[in-house]
Amino acid sequence: MLQSTLVYSLLMSVMIYCGILSARRVALFPDRNISFIQFEILFPMLLFAVIFGMRYGVGMDHLDYLEKFIDVASGAEITHGEYLFKLITTFFAKNGFHYVYYFAFWAFIQIFFLYYAFKEERYLLPFLVFVLFAGGYYLGWMNVIRQNAVVCIFIYSIKFIKEKKIILYLLCILFGFFIHKSALLLVFLYPILIKDRDYFKSITFQMILLVIAFCLKGFNNWLMYFDKMGIFISFFGYETYEIKYVEQLLVKTNSGFGFLILFFIDILIVLYSKRLKKTFSSTKFQIFYNLYFVGSLMSLFFMGSIVLQRPVLYFSSMKLIVASYFLYYLLKQVKTNIRGLVFCLVLFFYLSLYFAAIYMGDTNTAQFVFFWQAK
């Protein structure tokens, strides 16, 4: 637990500090086009990649990826996965690279596209890093590696929706498709999101939807429909979760304190949504918000299903972005009593989640173990 706390906290602190430096550099020279290639950008990305490249067993799927890597290095042919994933795995395994480099590569792809997506909004970097760790998203990145790489590519591609550049958007999705087939789903979002419409204007309506989703939460309510989704599951690469094992995939519906904290943060974001949309009207925030709110509802509906949470990932991951905007907004308004209080409350909630995840590291695979410590 001590090692996990030190590794995660030091990494997060360094990345936040570098994010602050990057934001200050841009603020000092607002009329300049500051290059993305700066020490305070490159160093935290490389550090993130190196640390998570050296991990062992962080994320339930890590050992599965490792086993496939070792098999390929031993001469076996990789049979599962998309073309680019196979190509990358084969390259690292067949050329004698230690698996640390392989996992560092995927971690770098993830953090690079997240950072690059906000190269023109570097004031968000410290908040993105904070929510990435405190919100537990980094554990998902280390677990569902391929699909989360596509999620980060998708986050970057949102700029092309905002700019109405369909070819560049589709190229990003094609790139993602060769890593994980589920990226195909993102093609159909373009005509919906290009209008840049506010699909959820009414705060009251959003609150009603959240309450309904909360009351219907849990995959048990949807189990009867699962047997009709075989083709969908197989095509998008979720066939390892066979129908006969559905009951084993049902995790206990999370009704604990952590879940309630996350739900309460959703409520706060919704309550402030109109002010957030107005404040960040010149950014991609509206698109992120539409995806985020849909993701919040879907996450509740399909809670407990490992399978159905996978496609939802493209929506639910947007809370990382929206929550970062929210924290930045609150900090800028911190001198206002109520908003200062809300900022401290959200900060406290996220830190509680962060330390709780580390404390339960033995059961949620959050415990950080360096590869040389592996038994």
Secondary structure, 3 states (H helix, E strand, C coil): CHHHHHHHHHHHHHHHHHHHHHHHHHHHCCCCCCCCCCHHHHHHHHHHHHHHHCECCCCCCHHHHHHHHHHHHCCCCCCCCCHHHHHHHHHHHHCCCCHHHHHHHHHHHHHHHHHHHCCCCHHHHHHHHHHHHHCCHHHHHHHCHHHHHHHHHHHHHHHHHHCCCHHHHHHHHHHHHCCCHHHHHHHHHHHHHCCCCCCCCCHHHHHHHHHHHHHCCCHHHHHHHHHHCHHHHHHCCCCCCCHHHHHHHECCCCCCHHHHHHHHHHHHHHHCHHHHHHHCCCCCHHHHHHHHHHHHHHHHHCCCEHHHHHHHHHHHCHHHHHHHHHHHHHHHCCCCHHHHHHHHHHHHHHHHHHHHHHHCHHHHCCCCCEHHHCC
